Each structure stands twice: as structure tokens, then as C-alpha cells.
Amino acid sequence: MELLRFDMSRCDLCGQCIEKCPFGALRMEKDGIAVGDKCRMCSVCVKTCPQKAIRFEQKAKSFDKSKWKDILVYAEQENGGLHPVVFELIGEARKLAEKVGYSVSCVIVGGEGTRENAEKLLPYGVKEVFVYQHPGFEGFKADCYSDAVADCISTVRPSCVLIGATACGRSLAPRLSTRFHTGLTADCTELRMKENTDLVQIRPAFGGNIMAQILISNTRPQFATVRYKVMDKAKKVPDPAGKVTVCPVTDLMVRSGIRIVERAAIRRTKSIEEEDVLVVAGRGVKTARDVEMVRELAALLGGQLCFTRPMVEGGFGDAAHQIGLSGRTVKPKLIITCGVSGAVQFTACMNAAQTIVAINSDPEAPIFRIANYRIVDDLYQVVPELIARIRAAKEAQ
């Protein structure tokens, strides 16, 4: 897409647009004014130009896909280490890259210890890790991180960029796609690579009623965010041959409109994405007392209690323990659903569990289509019996 156009018959090169651009995206060249990658399409230049020589014009143009190749993964850091979603993204990127002869690289941004974390990625078959390390990158600052990753993308020119759908990733990805005037598909549940290098990005749409296949055919790079616990983790390769490249960091790159006033550690509890055992309360669980019964089952199994969206909206649970498109995606070893009907918005975010046990009195409940073990019975009969048997087994040990 070619979005910002200059009418040189009107432009007198006064330079006011360059001076007023809040992002430093415009520069004067011998052939006139050029637009850089930092343009956010804020329209300040359009409003500023006294000659009305600037306009937005969105139209498709021919695009040489061959100039953009390989896959770039953004390696997010969390509490001094690598976020687990990074290894899932690398695993998926390697599968996609193999189909079209691409390689997989990573970009990592942060303060002290970033280079050391970059070294940890090489055993997983990464060709190159681009490191942007500077004290100014301490703490996530969306504007600075966008500048660093955009610098890497402009240099490497990847065909695809994969980012984890974390709180940080959801802030970073749209900024980058806007800067490169290209598309972004958020919260993908599946990715496929076509022979022409178009990335098929699959995600639930229309409230989860359909699985949409989205392509970015006319522009590059192709941006996609992927939820944690959706893809398989990458496996180490026998003879890693990748390298770490430390990239220069400019003062402008670390200049931020965000100032960190105070930093305090938050007591971290185990999230439902990290649990091996989950028990889910659905609308079949009627009262707060009944919820405690299901919670007891989860505690006996050493797991956590989770909820469907209607239960959270009813005040029985919180968003941190909600499974679904508007909640979390999980991939435990065991998940037991109690009174859950199994709408696609829910099942799309838990159907990768190793073992699914469903308890529902309705034999036609959609949850039974994906369950490994189906208990067609009243949960008020089944759950107390399970609790009694598990407690007796524990006491017998």
C-alpha cells in the first residue's frame, strides 16, 4: 500500500511537514520529501502543509515478494528470562519455513542479560538472533521496542513476523504493522504456508462461529500474533549452527515518551496456562456453594478451578481463570469439564489438552465431540463421588 502522496507541482519544499512530524518519519532528499518506516499515518503533515500538497491515497500496487524472505520471531523476555511462548513460535516457524525453504531468525530487545538470553535460542534451530541491548530498554516501553524491532525488520526484510499474543506482544504487533502499512492477524490458532509464501492465518471469527482464513497477499511483512499454549514447543537440533548478532542502538531509538517512575515485583501465582490439571465449572454449576464443590475436586487433583465466560459474567470467577476466546488458551495434561456445553468459543481454547473428561447430563452436548471420556450424568451425582473416591485413594496411600 502506498498511503502518503506528495503533489510536487504544489510542494514548495518549505519543510514544515518535516518539522511538525511527531515521529521523525519525513526527510528531505534531492528528489523531494521521502517517507520513512516511522510514519504512523497520524495526518499531522497533511493538516500542516500550507500548499495542501500532501494527501492519503490507499491503493494497491505491484509488490515484489521475492525481496522479503524468511521468518522472524520476536523473542519476548519476562522477569529476566525468555517467555515460554517464544519456543512455541520458533517451533511453528520452523515447520512453516521448511515448506518454502526459508530460515528462522529471532529479534530480542532488552536491558542487561539480553545477549545471554539470545544464546539460549540457538540450540532450537534458529539461524540468527538479532540483539538490541541497552539500559534504555529496561522495562517494556512500547515506543522504544517498536523502534528497535522495526529497525531489524527494515534490515532483514522477513516475509513473516510472529509475535506472542501476550500483553506486551499485543501492544507491539499493531504498532509494527501500522508502521509497515501491512496487515496483522491477532490470536491465531493455526498457521499454514502456501507455496507462494502467503501465510494462511487461521483464527475464530464472528464470535467463534467460524474459523476464518486470513491472507496478506499484497504487502510484506505478514504479521501474526499467536496465543501461548496453542503451538508445540520447538525441539533442540543436534548441531546448532546459528549466531548472535549485536545490533547498534542509537540514542533516538531509546528515547521514549514513557518514564518509569517506580518498579515493584508482583507476587506471581501459577497461571492456568501453566497447570497440568484443570477443572472447569460451566453453567450447569448453579450456585456459589456448588462452585466450591467443583473447586474441591480441582484441589484434590492438584490443579486449578476454571470457568466458562457465562460463569465469569455471573460473578463466580475472574478473567484470569476464564477459558475461551475472551479469556485464556490452555493445554493441560488433564481437563475435566463440569456442566460445560462446549460452545466453539470455549473448545477452541482447550481442545489441545492431552485428556479431556466431560461431565454433562445432555447426551447431545457439543463438548462430547472432543472429549476422550464422556460421562452422561448429573454432575451433582458424579462430582461428589469423584471427590469421595480420590480422597479415599489418598488416605489409603
Secondary structure, DSSP 8 states (H G I E B T S, - for coil): ---EEE-TTT-----HHHHH-TT--EEEETTEEEE-TT-----HHHHH-TT--EEE--------GGGS-SEEEE--EETTEE-THHHHHHHHHHHHHHHHT--EEEEEEESTTHHHHHHTTGGGT-SEEEEEE-GGGSS--HHHHHHHHHHHHHHH--SEEEEE-SHHHHHHHHHHHHHTT--EEEEESEEEE-TTS-EEEEEEETTTTEEEEE---SSSSEEEEE-TTSS------SS---EEEE----TTTT--S--------------GGG-SEEEEE-TT--SHHHHHHHHHHHHHTT-EEEE-HHHHHTTSS-GGGBBSTTSB----SEEEEES----HHHHTTTTT-SEEEEEES-TT-GGGGT-SEEEES-HHHHHHHHHHHHHHHHHH-
